[in-house]
Structures are given as structure tokens and as C-alpha cells.
Amino acid sequence: MRSKQVLIVPVLLSVVALGLAGCGYTPGQRALSGGAIGAGTGAILGAATGGSAATGALIGGAVGAIGGAVTNPNQVNLGRAP
């Protein structure tokens, strides 16, 4: 049980980082891509840790969407898409 607890913090930080890495030029685009990345990552992590994939997707999607919506493209330079 202890090994799962040690794994949770880095995994959650990774989910947040991926959620904030959403691409787009408007807050709506960043919220959509951040939510999609967060939902996918949350579902995978939820299933991998023995929890519910659906719950992981909901939480990851919400965190990713919020993170993508509040980022400013002028402060986060991810480069232009090809």
C-alpha cells in the first residue's frame, strides 16, 4: 500500500503538467486540448492505480481544462504548430 502512496504524488504532478501543456491560441482552444490530454492521462492513471478509469478521466479532464483555460499564450511559449 505504501508504494501506491509514493507513486501518487509524481503521477498527479505529471497529470497537471500535461494539462497545462495544452496547445492553442485562444483560451477555449487551450481548455479543449488541455481537457482532452488530462482526461486521457487521468483515465490511464486511474486504471493503472486500481481506481476507476472514469473518475480519473473526469478529474484529469477538469484539471486539464482549467489549466489550459487560465494559461496565457504570451507567458507560455510552446512554439507555433507546424
Rosetta blueprint (number, residue, H / E / L):
1 M L
2 R H
3 S H
4 K H
5 Q H
6 V H
7 L H
8 I H
9 V H
10 P H
11 V H
12 L H
13 L H
14 S H
15 V H
16 V H
17 A H
18 L H
19 G H
20 L H
21 A L
22 G L
23 C L
24 G L
25 Y L
26 T L
27 P H
28 G H
29 Q H
30 R H
31 A H
32 L H
33 S H
34 G H
35 G H
36 A H
37 I H
38 G H
39 A H
40 G H
41 T H
42 G H
43 A H
44 I H
45 L H
46 G H
47 A H
48 A H
49 T L
50 G L
51 G L
52 S L
53 A H
54 A H
55 T H
56 G H
57 A H
58 L H
59 I H
60 G H
61 G H
62 A H
63 V H
64 G H
65 A H
66 I H
67 G H
68 G H
69 A H
70 V H
71 T L
72 N L
73 P L
74 N L
75 Q L
76 V L
77 N L
78 L L
79 G L
80 R L
81 A L
82 P L
